[in-house]
Amino acid sequence: MQLGQQVQGRLAEMQSQLAQRTVTGSAGGGMVTVAADGRGQVRSVHIDPSLLSGDVEMLEDLVAAAVADMQKRAADMAQDEMRKLQSGLPFPLPFSL
């Protein structure tokens, strides 16, 4: 029972730490960037002004690609933290982030 409470506490701490970290995804050679916290919550989007007068569909694709890149990086960061948490346990957790 006590181990379960420790795991819950460590998970809550990990979630809090992820919320404080920043991950950035980009597309188009950095012409579109998306910054988010470690949980994947978008904080900002930057679009190079030169893209604003161009093809709207291309811009939409670049934004989608930048968001996908950021989400992958955020998921990788969360998985790394989960591995660190699991390494100190005598058993594997039955879930992943």
Buried (B, 14 or more C-beta within 10 A) or exposed (E): EEEEEEBEEBBEEBBEEBEEBEBBBBBBEEBBBBBBBBBBEBEEBBBBEEBEEEEEEEBEBBBEBBBEBBBEBBBEBBEEBBEEBBEEEEEEEEEEB
